[in-house]
Structure formats: structure tokens, C-alpha cells
């Protein structure tokens, strides 16, 4: 069960979130709407990362899935795994991002391995070793580096919010008229 009941308030903020999400609200949105200013800022940030960034979609989703795996955010994983597949990642590649998989054996390209190492460093240790930074630097310009770093940082926020408030747990509250059921692999990604 979620630690807070979903908030179903209608407001300009709610409508902006629905617009970004194609008319639907997710269980995550229903938690965020307890604080309209936070929900509005979150919506703007996630909208920029997901729709305005130049970072390739497959690399964005690789980072998001790895953050979800490292932080135990099943809801986030379930929402983003289908997005990763639509972005070109294979099921073997996404499965290699799980915590119990050996990253060295992951069927990933050099740039994907660099993103994986950067995501691991930012999420596990926070301070990124120079060697890892230089590995990603070889593949990205300044804008893409900022976007990758912001994506990893933002999805650490998302996953920690979800886990702390028990959003998306199988026994969680859900408003089926506006949100996918918890754990539904067709749920909208943040």
C-alpha cells in the first residue's frame, strides 16, 4: 500500500501533467499532486529530459533502467523497460542491467558500457572517478554530458521517491480511471 493516498485534485498543474502524458495520470503523478508546485516542477524537468534532450533514447533508457535496478524501484523498471525496447534495446541488453547481472558480460556497445559505468558511479558512489568520466567524455559533447548527468540524477530522485512512498507496490492504492495498475508493464514512464 502506498504511504499516502493518491491525490486526485484537478488544477492547471494536473492538466499540464495530463498533457505531457497523453491524457493520463500515473500513480507517481497522483503522489506528486499532493504538492502542486513540486508536481509542476517535476513535470517540467521530466518533460525536458524525456522530450527535449539530445541524448539518444536508448542511452537515456539504459541509464534509467540501471538506476531503477540499483535502487530497487520495480515500478520505474516496469514503466521504462518497454520504452527501452521501443528505443532499440534488446531484451538481453535490458536484462543485463539488473543488479544480479555481471556488467562486464553485458551485450552492450562501447558507448552503452560507458553510460552503464557512469550510471553506476553516480548512483552508488556519487563521486565519479576521472577514468569513468573520461570514458563517457569520449562519446558525448558538453550538452549530452549535462543531459546524461541530469538524467541519472533525476531518475535517482524518481526511484527514491517511488521507493520511499511505496508507489507501485502490488498492494498499492490505484485509481484505475486515470492510472495503470501497479506493476503494469504498459504503464507510462515518468
N, C-alpha and C positions, 0 to 999 in steps of 0.2 A: 504494500500500500504506500502511496506517496505520503510524504510527511506533511504536506499541505494539500488541501482540497483544490482541485482545479478552479481557476478564476475565469468566469465566462463573461466578464463585463464587456460591453460594447463601447467603443470610443474611436476617435480618429486613429489612435495608435493601433487598435485592433484591426481596423480597416487597412492600414498600411502593411501590417504583417500578413493579412489575408491576401493582399495584392501581390506581395513578393512570393507567396506560397501558392499562387494559383487558386485562391478562394478558400483554402483550408487552414485550420489551425492544428498544430500538433500538441501532444502532451507537454512538450517543452514550452511552447508558447503559452499554454494555459497556466503554467507556473510563473513564467516571467511577467504575465499581465497583472500579478499582484502588485507590481511596481511599474506603472506605465512609463516613467522616464527611463528606467533600466530596460524595459522591453523595447522601447523605441530606439535607444542607442544600440542595443544588441542587434535589432533588425537592420539598422543602417550598417553596422560593422559586418555582419554576416552577409548582407547583400553585396557589399563591396568585395569581400573575399570571394564569394561564390560566383558573382556575375560580372565584375569589373576588372578583376586582376588578369594579368598576362601570363601567370603561372599556368603551365599546361594542366588540364583537368586530371589526367591520370596521376600526375605527381602530387597535386593537391589532395586527391582522394587517398593516395598511398600514405601521405602524412597523417591524414585524419584517421584512417583505419589503424595505423600504428599507435597513435595517441589513445584511441579507444581501447585497443588491446592492452597497452601498458597500464592504463588507468582503470581497467575493469568496467568499462562503460558499454555494456551489451546493447543498450538502446541505440547509442551512437553507431556502434558497429552495424547493427541491423539496418539502420537508416542509410548508411553510406556504402555498404557492400554492393548493392545493386547499382548505385551511382558509379562506383569504381569500375564495375563490369561494363556499363554503358560507355565509360571513358576509355575503354580498351584494355583494362587489366583482365588477365585470365583468372579463373578460379584458383589455379595453382599459385599464382602470384599473390592473390589476396590471402589465401590460407597460410602462405609463408610469412605473413605479417603478425600472426598470432604469437603470443608470448612464449609458448612452448616450442615454437619452431626455431631452427638454427638459422639466424640471418645470413651466415656465410654460405649456406646452401640454397638460399632463396633464388628462384629463377627470375632474377631481375637484371635489367641493363645496368651499365656503369652509373648513369645518372640516377636511376632508381635506388641503387645501393648507396649512393652519396646522400640522397634525401632520407633514406632509412637511418643512416648513421647520424645525420644531423637531428632528425626527429628524436632518436634515442637519447642523444646527448642533451638536447633541450628539455626533454621530458624527465629523464632520470636524474641528471646531474645539474641541470640548468646552465652551468658554465660550460661552453662548448670549447673543446681543445682546438688549438690552432690547426692541427693536422686535419681534423674533421671539417673545420671551416674552409680550409684551402681546397679540400675535396669538393665541396659544393660550389665554391667560388669558381672553380674551373668550368662549371656548367651554366652559370647564371650571370646576368648583368645585375647592376645595383637594384633596379626596380624589382626584378624577380627574386633577388635575395631578401629584400624587405617583405615582399609578398609571401614568400615561403616562411620566413621567420614569424610574420604576423599570423599566418595560417596555423602553424604549430602552436604558438602561444594562445591563440583564440580557441582552438579546439581542446587545449588543456583546460581552459576556462569552461567550455561547454561540458566536457566529460566530468569535470569535478562538480559542477552544478548538478548535473543529472544524477551522479552517484550520491552526493550528499543529501539530495531531496528525494531519493528513491524513484525518480521519474523513469517510467518504462519498465518497472519490475512487473513480472507476470500478474501479481495480485494488486497492481496499482489502479487507482481510480482512472476512469477514462470517460470522456464524453464522446460517444460513438457518432454523434451527429456532426462533429467538427474535426475529429482526430482519429488516426488509425489506431487499432488496438495495440496495446503494448506488445513489443516483440514482432509486430507485423513487418516482414521484410519489404513491404511496399510502402512503408511509412515515409513521409517526406523528410529529407535531410535538413539539418539546421542551416 
